Amino acid sequence: MIDLYYWPTPNGHKVTMFLEEAGLDYTLKAVNIGKGEQFKPDFLALAPNNRMPAIVDHAPAGGGAPVSLFESGAILLYLAEKTGRFIAPDIAGRAEVLQWLFWQMGGLGPMLGQNHHFTQYAPEKVPYAIDRYVKETNRLYGVLDRRLADRAYVAGADYSIADMASYPWIVPYEKQGQTLEDFPHLKRWFHAIAERPATKAAYARAPEVNPDFGKTMSEEAKKVMFGQTAATRG
C-alpha cells in the first residue's frame, strides 16, 4: 500500500496517473496547500521542501522499512523501478526517458509555473513578466512538438514516465496563452494521453480531496501560497 500525500496540482496528477496506470493500491492523504497544511511538522518530515506530492511506500521492493519520497520526478522514477514499468529496461532507452523527465522537472514545470503565477495569480499585472513566461512557454511547447514529430511518445514508441511528467503541465494550455493548433504533434500526443482510462481515473480523484478543484483560487489561499519565506510555518 502506498500513501500519497496529495493536492490536485500538476505535480500531484503525475503520481496519480502512474498509480492508476500501474494498478497499485494507494490511499490519498489530502494536504490542503491553500490552508497551509504543507507547513505542518508531520508533512515537513516527509517533504522538507513543503511541496506536493510525497509518498510513503509501505511495501517497498525487496521488503524492509517503509520508504518515503518527495519530488514528483523522484517519485515517478522510484515507482517505475519498483514496478519495472513505464521506463525502458535497456541503458539507451532508459537514458531517453530520464533526459526528458529531467527536462520537464528543470524546464517545463518551473517555466509554466511562473506563467501561471504572473498570468493568473499575481496581484498586479506585470507586462514584462507575462510576456517573458508566455513566450518561454511557447518555446517549450515547440521543443515538445518537434520531439513528437516522428514518435508516438516523448521517449519513443512506448508510453513512459516522461509523458506522465509533462502532460499535466499542458492541460491548462489556454490559461498559459497557448493553442494546440499551433503544435499539431503535441496536440495528437495530448489527446491520446487524455483518452487513456488511467488518465481519466487519475483526474477523477481530484474532487475527492478538493471539491473546489478547477475554481478560482481565493485571496486567502494566494497569501498562503505566495507569501512564503524561510520562516514560514503552519
Secondary structure in CASP SS format (residue, H / E / C, confidence):
PFRMAT SS
TARGET T0000
AUTHOR 0000-0000-0000
METHOD secondary structure of the structure
MODEL  1
M C 1.00
I E 1.00
D E 1.00
L E 1.00
Y E 1.00
Y E 1.00
W C 1.00
P C 1.00
T C 1.00
P H 1.00
N H 1.00
G H 1.00
H H 1.00
K H 1.00
V H 1.00
T H 1.00
M H 1.00
F H 1.00
L H 1.00
E H 1.00
E H 1.00
A H 1.00
G C 1.00
L C 1.00
D C 1.00
Y E 1.00
T E 1.00
L E 1.00
K E 1.00
A E 1.00
V C 1.00
N C 1.00
I C 1.00
G C 1.00
K C 1.00
G C 1.00
E H 1.00
Q H 1.00
F H 1.00
K C 1.00
P H 1.00
D H 1.00
F H 1.00
L H 1.00
A C 1.00
L C 1.00
A C 1.00
P C 1.00
N C 1.00
N C 1.00
R C 1.00
M C 1.00
P C 1.00
A E 1.00
I E 1.00
V E 1.00
D E 1.00
H C 1.00
A C 1.00
P C 1.00
A C 1.00
G C 1.00
G C 1.00
G C 1.00
A C 1.00
P C 1.00
V E 1.00
S E 1.00
L E 1.00
F E 1.00
E C 1.00
S H 1.00
G H 1.00
A H 1.00
I H 1.00
L H 1.00
L H 1.00
Y H 1.00
L H 1.00
A H 1.00
E H 1.00
K H 1.00
T H 1.00
G C 1.00
R C 1.00
F C 1.00
I C 1.00
A C 1.00
P C 1.00
D C 1.00
I H 1.00
A H 1.00
G H 1.00
R H 1.00
A H 1.00
E H 1.00
V H 1.00
L H 1.00
Q H 1.00
W H 1.00
L H 1.00
F H 1.00
W H 1.00
Q H 1.00
M H 1.00
G H 1.00
G H 1.00
L H 1.00
G H 1.00
P H 1.00
M H 1.00
L H 1.00
G H 1.00
Q H 1.00
N H 1.00
H H 1.00
H H 1.00
F H 1.00
T H 1.00
Q H 1.00
Y H 1.00
A C 1.00
P C 1.00
E C 1.00
K C 1.00
V C 1.00
P H 1.00
Y H 1.00
A H 1.00
I H 1.00
D H 1.00
R H 1.00
Y H 1.00
V H 1.00
K H 1.00
E H 1.00
T H 1.00
N H 1.00
R H 1.00
L H 1.00
Y H 1.00
G H 1.00
V H 1.00
L H 1.00
D H 1.00
R H 1.00
R H 1.00
L H 1.00
A H 1.00
D H 1.00
R C 1.00
A C 1.00
Y E 1.00
V C 1.00
A C 1.00
G E 1.00
A C 1.00
D C 1.00
Y C 1.00
S C 1.00
I H 1.00
A H 1.00
D H 1.00
M H 1.00
A H 1.00
S H 1.00
Y H 1.00
P H 1.00
W H 1.00
I H 1.00
V C 1.00
P C 1.00
Y C 1.00
E C 1.00
K C 1.00
Q C 1.00
G C 1.00
Q C 1.00
T C 1.00
L H 1.00
E H 1.00
D H 1.00
F C 1.00
P H 1.00
H H 1.00
L H 1.00
K H 1.00
R H 1.00
W H 1.00
F H 1.00
H H 1.00
A H 1.00
I H 1.00
A H 1.00
E C 1.00
R C 1.00
P H 1.00
A H 1.00
T H 1.00
K H 1.00
A H 1.00
A H 1.00
Y H 1.00
A H 1.00
R C 1.00
A H 1.00
P H 1.00
E H 1.00
V H 1.00
N C 1.00
P C 1.00
D C 1.00
F C 1.00
G C 1.00
K C 1.00
T C 1.00
M C 1.00
S C 1.00
E H 1.00
E H 1.00
A H 1.00
K H 1.00
K H 1.00
V H 1.00
M H 1.00
F H 1.00
G C 1.00
Q C 1.00
T C 1.00
A C 1.00
A C 1.00
T C 1.00
R C 1.00
G C 1.00
END
